[in-house]
Amino acid sequence: MRFANPDNMKSGKLSVQLKDPSGVVVKQFEKQIDKFSGDIQVADLQIQAPRLWSTNDPVVYTLETRISSKAGEHTSISPVGFRHFEFVKKGPFKLNGKRLLLRGTHRHEDFAGEGPAMTENQMREEMVLMKNMGVNFIRLAHYQQSPIILHLCDSLGILVWEEIPWCRGGLGGPVYQAQGKRMLTNLIEQHYNHPAVIIWGLGNENDWPNDFPEFDKQKIRGYFTELNNLAHRLDPARKTAIRRCDFAKDIVDVYSPSIWAGWYRGIYTEYKGITKAEFDKVDHFLHVEWGGDSHARRHSENPDKGLQDIKATGAADERAGDASLFGGAARASKDGDWSESYICNLFDWHLKEQETMPWLTGTAMWVFKDFSTPVRPDNPVPYVNQKGVVERDLTKKESYYVFQSYWTDKPMAHIYGHSWPVRWGKDGEEK
């Protein structure tokens, strides 16, 4: 434990209680503390046969710590969960010894009319929608988010990849690097007790050479190494990861390459082969960020019509300019109709394939909810990334139900087109 001691107290009484999910105290002790500097180990609690936390049964214990002295009294409450996990080398992911296919998504702190100033009720509604869609894993992109989200992940049973905002563009100077280390330290120390967290993300797309005058791969590798060592020193039990920086993929525990089959490059039927080829390049693989944009309530009877010039290339990585609606090679992100119809077909293919890949740890589609962004002024909804399965106000798109049909055990049925009231065609044409 670490104590704040602004009044320079010389001693105090510490009491600790560990409570099970029903509130029953399973371990407790009291101790006189005569030292308040640095990190102090005050006890080693041994729990016999605890109930294990899992995505289907998220059992959360509570650690209640009270310190009292002449200066007053303070109580701190932390979530505690008991679980173990493994990224099998060249194999799948296991939670508590059993294979679990990570069925994931991403989240930005953003809401229609609110921006990042979301209320707790809005956060709760969003996370429950995810869980009802079948999500058991989330990457919080690309910055530390509200602690409310972590508590919801603990209680709902959603595993977490949480990361610092070292995103794109190379590496800044000493002040920049010191801030990154400080943010990683704060992230880990503040969220260490959350059972949902399994991965500390160190960076995202750090191979884009466009934010700083210097782009030095060796310096970027060196900084990744420093962050990786720091994370493991602060938390030896969890894994580290980065997304899309191939020249540093050997540094972290888990790596995610760029695979956008059927959107930024190639066609979506290439997904399985490309993913297996990337899986074979690293010891521990996890595919985060895949999918594509869809303009809500835009539907098409022939969503592939504009894709005739797109060829299978054997590659599906996003490259410079691919997000632009102008120029470059033929691609769905530029030449497609951005309809809900097309993206449902893309999602359906990916999800079907993922169920047939026994070596796959899992994936996280990008992104659960449409969100505001300054870098997409030409989108059908200007300045909005439209890759969500729900809109910015949490209105469901058709693709939400595609995921639900694959990822949940609860029986469901949904007829495509609830937001497509007006149809058209030739006189007498069957529909």
C-alpha positions as CSV (number, residue, x, y, z in Angstrom):
1,M,0.0,0.0,0.0
2,R,1.0,3.6,-0.4
3,F,-0.3,6.4,1.9
4,A,-0.6,10.1,1.6
5,N,0.5,11.8,4.8
6,P,0.2,15.6,4.4
7,D,-0.1,16.1,8.2
8,N,3.1,14.1,8.8
9,M,1.4,11.7,11.2
10,K,3.7,9.2,13.0
11,S,1.3,6.3,13.4
12,G,-2.2,5.1,12.5
13,K,-4.4,2.1,12.7
14,L,-5.1,0.2,9.5
15,S,-8.0,-2.2,9.1
16,V,-8.6,-4.3,6.0
17,Q,-11.7,-6.4,5.1
18,L,-12.1,-8.6,2.0
19,K,-15.8,-9.2,1.2
20,D,-17.3,-11.7,-1.1
21,P,-19.9,-10.6,-3.7
22,S,-22.7,-11.0,-1.1
23,G,-20.9,-8.7,1.3
24,V,-19.7,-11.5,3.7
25,V,-16.3,-10.8,5.2
26,V,-13.9,-13.7,4.2
27,K,-10.7,-12.1,5.4
28,Q,-9.8,-9.3,7.7
29,F,-7.1,-7.9,9.9
30,E,-6.0,-4.8,11.9
31,K,-2.5,-3.4,12.1
32,Q,-0.7,-0.5,13.6
33,I,1.2,1.4,11.0
34,D,4.3,3.4,12.0
35,K,5.7,4.1,8.6
36,F,4.0,6.1,5.8
37,S,6.7,6.5,3.2
38,G,7.0,4.5,0.0
39,D,5.2,1.3,-0.8
40,I,4.5,-0.8,2.3
41,Q,3.4,-4.5,2.3
42,V,1.0,-4.7,5.1
43,A,-0.3,-8.3,4.7
44,D,-0.5,-11.3,2.5
45,L,-4.1,-12.5,2.3
46,Q,-4.5,-16.2,1.3
47,I,-7.9,-17.1,0.0
48,Q,-8.9,-20.8,-0.3
49,A,-11.0,-21.8,-3.3
50,P,-12.3,-18.3,-4.3
51,R,-15.1,-18.0,-6.9
52,L,-13.4,-17.2,-10.2
53,W,-14.2,-14.1,-12.2
54,S,-15.2,-14.9,-15.8
55,T,-17.0,-13.2,-18.7
56,N,-20.1,-15.3,-18.1
57,D,-19.9,-15.1,-14.3
58,P,-18.1,-11.9,-13.3
59,V,-17.7,-12.5,-9.6
60,V,-16.3,-9.3,-8.0
61,Y,-15.0,-9.3,-4.4
62,T,-14.4,-6.0,-2.5
63,L,-11.3,-4.9,-0.6
64,E,-12.2,-2.3,2.0
65,T,-9.3,-0.5,3.6
66,R,-9.6,2.0,6.5
67,I,-6.8,4.1,7.9
68,S,-7.4,6.2,11.1
69,S,-5.2,8.5,13.0
70,K,-5.3,11.8,14.9
71,A,-5.7,13.5,11.5
72,G,-9.0,11.7,10.8
73,E,-10.2,8.6,9.0
74,H,-10.3,7.5,5.4
75,T,-11.8,4.5,3.7
76,S,-10.8,3.1,0.3
77,I,-12.8,0.5,-1.6
78,S,-11.3,-1.5,-4.5
79,P,-12.7,-4.2,-6.7
80,V,-10.9,-7.6,-6.6
81,G,-11.4,-10.6,-8.9
82,F,-9.7,-14.0,-9.0
83,R,-9.0,-15.3,-12.4
84,H,-6.0,-16.4,-14.5
85,F,-5.5,-16.1,-18.3
86,E,-3.1,-17.2,-21.0
87,F,-2.3,-16.3,-24.5
88,V,-1.1,-19.7,-25.7
89,K,2.1,-19.5,-27.8
90,K,1.0,-19.9,-31.4
91,G,-2.4,-20.7,-30.1
92,P,-5.7,-19.3,-28.7
93,F,-6.6,-17.4,-25.6
94,K,-7.6,-19.1,-22.3
95,L,-9.4,-17.8,-19.3
96,N,-9.3,-19.9,-16.2
97,G,-7.8,-22.8,-18.2
98,K,-10.5,-22.9,-20.9
99,R,-10.4,-21.5,-24.4
100,L,-12.3,-18.3,-24.8
101,L,-12.7,-16.6,-28.2
102,L,-12.4,-12.9,-27.5
103,R,-15.4,-11.2,-29.2
104,G,-14.5,-7.6,-28.9
105,T,-15.1,-4.0,-29.9
106,H,-13.7,-0.5,-29.2
107,R,-14.9,2.5,-27.4
108,H,-14.4,6.3,-27.6
109,E,-15.6,8.6,-24.9
110,D,-18.1,10.5,-27.1
111,F,-21.9,11.0,-27.4
112,A,-24.2,12.9,-29.6
113,G,-24.8,16.4,-28.2
114,E,-22.4,15.7,-25.3
115,G,-19.0,15.1,-26.8
116,P,-16.8,13.4,-24.2
117,A,-18.9,14.8,-21.3
118,M,-21.0,11.6,-21.0
119,T,-23.2,11.0,-18.0
120,E,-22.9,7.8,-16.0
121,N,-26.3,6.7,-17.3
122,Q,-25.2,7.1,-20.9
123,M,-22.0,5.1,-20.2
124,R,-24.0,2.4,-18.5
125,E,-26.5,2.2,-21.4
126,E,-23.7,1.9,-23.8
127,M,-21.9,-0.9,-22.0
128,V,-25.0,-2.9,-21.5
129,L,-25.8,-2.6,-25.2
130,M,-22.3,-4.1,-25.8
131,K,-22.9,-6.9,-23.5
132,N,-26.3,-7.7,-25.0
133,M,-24.6,-7.8,-28.4
134,G,-22.3,-10.5,-27.0
135,V,-19.1,-8.5,-26.4
136,N,-16.7,-10.1,-23.9
137,F,-13.7,-8.0,-24.7
138,I,-13.0,-4.3,-25.3
139,R,-10.1,-2.1,-26.3
140,L,-10.4,1.4,-24.8
141,A,-9.0,3.6,-27.5
142,H,-6.7,5.4,-27.3
143,Y,-6.5,6.9,-23.9
144,Q,-7.4,6.4,-20.2
145,Q,-11.2,6.5,-19.9
146,S,-13.6,7.1,-17.1
147,P,-13.2,4.8,-14.1
148,I,-17.0,4.1,-14.4
149,I,-16.2,2.1,-17.6
150,L,-13.7,-0.1,-15.8
151,H,-16.2,-0.8,-13.0
152,L,-18.9,-1.7,-15.6
153,C,-16.5,-4.0,-17.3
154,D,-15.7,-5.7,-14.0
155,S,-19.4,-6.2,-13.2
156,L,-20.6,-7.1,-16.7
157,G,-17.8,-9.5,-17.6
158,I,-15.9,-7.7,-20.3
159,L,-12.2,-8.2,-20.6
160,V,-10.2,-5.0,-21.2
161,W,-7.2,-3.8,-23.2
162,E,-6.5,-0.3,-21.9
163,E,-3.8,2.0,-23.4
164,I,-2.0,5.3,-23.2
165,P,-2.5,7.9,-26.0
166,W,0.8,7.4,-27.8
167,C,-1.0,7.3,-31.1
168,R,0.6,7.6,-34.6
169,G,3.3,9.9,-35.8
170,G,6.6,8.7,-34.4
171,L,8.2,10.0,-31.2
172,G,8.6,13.4,-29.5
173,G,11.4,14.7,-27.3
174,P,12.3,14.2,-23.7
175,V,9.2,16.0,-22.3
176,Y,6.9,14.0,-24.6
177,Q,8.5,10.7,-23.6
178,A,8.4,11.5,-19.9
179,Q,4.7,12.3,-20.1
180,G,4.1,8.9,-21.8
181,K,5.9,7.1,-19.0
182,R,4.0,9.1,-16.4
183,M,0.6,8.3,-18.1
184,L,1.4,4.6,-18.3
185,T,2.4,4.6,-14.6
186,N,-0.8,6.4,-13.6
187,L,-2.9,4.1,-15.7
188,I,-1.5,0.9,-14.2
189,E,-1.4,2.1,-10.6
190,Q,-5.0,3.5,-10.7
191,H,-6.5,0.5,-12.5
192,Y,-4.3,-2.3,-11.1
193,N,-7.1,-4.0,-9.1
194,H,-9.7,-4.3,-11.8
195,P,-10.1,-8.0,-12.7
196,A,-11.4,-7.1,-16.2
197,V,-8.0,-5.6,-17.3
198,I,-5.7,-8.1,-19.0
199,I,-3.6,-5.9,-21.4
200,W,-1.8,-2.6,-21.1
201,G,-1.6,-1.0,-24.5
202,L,1.6,0.9,-25.2
203,G,0.9,2.5,-28.5
204,N,-1.2,2.7,-31.7
205,E,-0.1,3.0,-35.3
206,N,3.3,4.4,-34.3
207,D,4.7,3.7,-37.8
208,W,3.0,6.8,-39.4
209,P,5.9,9.1,-40.2
210,N,4.0,12.4,-40.3
211,D,3.7,14.1,-36.9
212,F,7.4,15.0,-36.1
213,P,10.3,16.1,-38.3
214,E,12.3,13.0,-37.3
215,F,11.1,9.5,-37.9
216,D,13.6,7.1,-36.4
217,K,12.6,3.5,-36.1
218,Q,15.4,2.6,-33.7
219,K,14.4,5.4,-31.3
220,I,10.7,4.3,-31.5
221,R,11.9,0.7,-30.7
222,G,13.9,2.0,-27.8
223,Y,11.0,3.9,-26.3
224,F,8.7,0.9,-26.8
225,T,11.3,-1.2,-24.9
226,E,11.3,1.4,-22.0
227,L,7.5,1.4,-21.8
228,N,7.4,-2.4,-22.0
229,N,9.9,-2.8,-19.1
230,L,8.0,-0.2,-17.1
231,A,4.7,-1.9,-17.5
232,H,6.1,-5.3,-16.5
233,R,7.9,-3.8,-13.5
234,L,4.7,-2.2,-12.3
235,D,2.5,-5.2,-13.1
236,P,4.3,-8.5,-13.8
237,A,1.0,-10.4,-14.2
238,R,-0.6,-8.7,-17.2
239,K,0.4,-8.5,-20.8
240,T,1.6,-5.6,-23.0
241,A,0.5,-5.0,-26.5
242,I,0.6,-2.6,-29.5
243,R,-1.4,-2.3,-32.6
244,R,0.2,-1.8,-36.0
245,C,3.9,-1.1,-35.8
246,D,5.5,-4.1,-37.5
247,F,9.1,-3.0,-36.8
248,A,8.4,-3.2,-33.0
249,K,6.1,-6.2,-32.8
250,D,8.8,-8.4,-31.2
251,I,9.1,-6.1,-28.2
252,V,5.6,-6.6,-26.6
253,D,3.8,-9.7,-25.4
254,V,0.8,-9.5,-27.8
255,Y,0.8,-7.9,-31.3
256,S,-2.0,-6.8,-33.6
257,P,-1.2,-6.0,-37.2
258,S,-3.4,-3.9,-39.6
259,I,-6.0,-6.1,-41.3
260,W,-8.9,-4.3,-43.0
261,A,-10.0,-6.9,-45.5
262,G,-12.8,-5.6,-47.7
263,W,-12.5,-2.0,-46.6
264,Y,-9.1,-0.3,-46.9
265,R,-7.6,-3.0,-49.1
266,G,-8.6,-6.1,-50.9
267,I,-11.9,-8.0,-50.6
268,Y,-13.4,-9.4,-47.4
269,T,-13.2,-13.1,-48.6
270,E,-9.4,-12.8,-48.1
271,Y,-9.7,-12.2,-44.4
272,K,-9.0,-15.7,-43.1
273,G,-5.9,-16.4,-45.2
274,I,-4.4,-13.0,-44.5
275,T,-5.1,-13.3,-40.8
276,K,-3.5,-16.8,-40.6
277,A,-0.4,-15.4,-42.4
278,E,-0.1,-12.6,-39.8
279,F,-0.8,-15.0,-36.9
280,D,2.2,-17.2,-38.0
281,K,4.6,-14.2,-37.8
282,V,4.3,-13.7,-34.0
283,D,4.1,-15.8,-30.9
284,H,0.9,-14.1,-29.5
285,F,-1.6,-12.6,-31.9
286,L,-4.7,-10.6,-31.4
287,H,-6.6,-8.8,-34.2
288,V,-7.9,-5.4,-33.1
289,E,-9.5,-2.9,-35.5
290,W,-11.4,-4.3,-38.5
291,G,-14.7,-3.5,-40.2
292,G,-15.7,-0.4,-42.2
293,D,-18.0,2.6,-42.4
294,S,-21.8,2.5,-42.8
295,H,-24.1,5.5,-43.2
296,A,-27.1,4.9,-41.0
297,R,-30.3,4.2,-42.9
298,R,-28.5,4.0,-46.2
299,H,-29.4,0.6,-47.8
300,S,-28.7,-1.0,-51.1
301,E,-30.0,-3.9,-53.1
302,N,-26.6,-4.3,-54.8
303,P,-24.0,-3.1,-52.4
304,D,-21.1,-4.7,-54.3
305,K,-21.9,-2.8,-57.6
306,G,-19.1,-0.2,-57.1
307,L,-16.5,-2.8,-56.1
308,Q,-15.9,-4.5,-59.5
309,D,-12.4,-3.0,-59.9
310,I,-11.2,-4.1,-56.5
311,K,-8.9,-7.0,-56.8
312,A,-7.8,-9.6,-54.3
313,T,-4.2,-8.6,-53.3
314,G,-3.3,-11.0,-50.5
315,A,-2.8,-7.9,-48.2
316,A,-5.3,-6.0,-46.2
317,D,-3.2,-3.4,-44.3
318,E,-4.3,0.2,-44.2
319,R,-1.8,2.5,-45.9
320,A,-1.4,6.3,-46.1
321,G,-4.3,7.8,-47.9
322,D,-6.6,4.8,-47.7
323,A,-9.0,6.7,-45.4
324,S,-9.4,9.5,-48.0
325,L,-12.5,9.4,-50.3
326,F,-10.3,10.5,-53.2
327,G,-7.4,9.1,-55.3
328,G,-5.4,5.9,-54.9
329,A,-6.2,2.4,-55.7
330,A,-9.8,1.0,-55.9
331,R,-11.1,0.2,-52.4
332,A,-14.4,-0.2,-50.6
333,S,-13.6,2.8,-48.4
334,K,-13.5,5.0,-51.5
335,D,-15.6,3.2,-54.2
336,G,-18.2,1.5,-52.1
337,D,-21.6,2.9,-51.2
338,W,-21.1,3.0,-47.4
339,S,-24.4,1.3,-47.1
340,E,-25.6,-0.7,-44.1
341,S,-26.2,-3.5,-46.6
342,Y,-22.5,-3.8,-47.5
343,I,-21.2,-3.6,-44.0
344,C,-23.6,-6.3,-42.9
345,N,-22.2,-8.6,-45.6
346,L,-18.6,-7.8,-44.5
347,F,-19.3,-8.4,-40.8
348,D,-21.2,-11.6,-41.6
349,W,-18.3,-13.0,-43.5
350,H,-15.7,-12.1,-40.9
351,L,-17.8,-13.5,-38.0
352,K,-18.5,-16.7,-39.9
353,E,-14.8,-17.3,-40.5
354,Q,-13.8,-16.5,-36.9
355,E,-15.9,-19.3,-35.7
356,T,-13.8,-21.7,-37.8
357,M,-10.4,-20.6,-36.7
358,P,-9.5,-22.7,-33.6
359,W,-6.1,-21.0,-33.3
360,L,-7.5,-17.5,-33.1
361,T,-7.3,-15.6,-29.8
362,G,-10.0,-13.2,-30.9
363,T,-10.7,-9.9,-32.4
364,A,-12.1,-6.4,-31.7
365,M,-14.1,-4.7,-34.4
366,W,-13.7,-1.0,-34.9
367,V,-15.8,0.6,-33.4
368,F,-18.9,0.1,-31.3
369,K,-20.3,3.6,-31.7
370,D,-19.9,6.3,-34.4
371,F,-17.8,9.1,-33.0
372,S,-16.8,12.7,-33.8
373,T,-13.4,13.3,-35.3
374,P,-11.7,16.4,-36.8
375,V,-10.0,14.4,-39.6
376,R,-12.9,13.2,-41.7
377,P,-14.6,16.4,-43.0
378,D,-15.7,14.6,-46.3
379,N,-17.7,11.7,-44.7
380,P,-21.4,11.5,-45.4
381,V,-21.8,12.8,-41.9
382,P,-19.0,15.4,-41.8
383,Y,-16.5,15.0,-39.0
384,V,-17.9,11.7,-37.8
385,N,-16.2,8.3,-38.0
386,Q,-19.1,6.1,-39.1
387,K,-17.7,2.6,-38.4
388,G,-20.0,2.0,-35.4
389,V,-22.7,-0.6,-35.2
390,V,-24.7,2.1,-33.3
391,E,-25.0,5.8,-34.0
392,R,-23.6,8.5,-31.7
393,D,-26.9,8.5,-29.7
394,L,-26.8,4.7,-29.4
395,T,-29.5,4.0,-32.1
396,K,-28.8,0.5,-33.4
397,K,-27.8,0.0,-37.0
398,E,-28.6,-3.3,-38.7
399,S,-25.1,-4.6,-38.2
400,Y,-25.6,-4.7,-34.4
401,Y,-28.0,-7.6,-34.9
402,V,-25.4,-9.5,-37.2
403,F,-23.0,-9.5,-34.2
404,Q,-25.7,-10.5,-31.8
405,S,-26.7,-13.4,-34.0
406,Y,-23.2,-14.9,-33.8
407,W,-22.1,-13.8,-30.3
408,T,-25.0,-14.5,-28.0
409,D,-26.7,-17.7,-26.8
410,K,-30.1,-16.1,-26.3
411,P,-32.4,-16.9,-29.2
412,M,-33.0,-13.9,-31.4
413,A,-34.4,-13.1,-34.8
414,H,-34.2,-9.8,-36.8
415,I,-35.4,-9.0,-40.3
416,Y,-33.0,-6.7,-42.1
417,G,-34.4,-3.4,-43.1
418,H,-36.3,-1.9,-40.2
419,S,-35.0,1.5,-41.2
420,W,-35.7,1.0,-45.0
421,P,-39.4,1.8,-45.3
422,V,-39.4,2.9,-49.0
423,R,-38.3,0.3,-51.6
424,W,-38.2,0.7,-55.4
425,G,-37.8,-1.3,-58.5
426,K,-39.4,-2.1,-61.9
427,D,-43.1,-2.4,-62.2
428,G,-44.1,-6.0,-61.1
429,E,-40.6,-6.9,-59.9
430,E,-40.7,-9.3,-57.0
431,K,-39.1,-8.1,-53.8
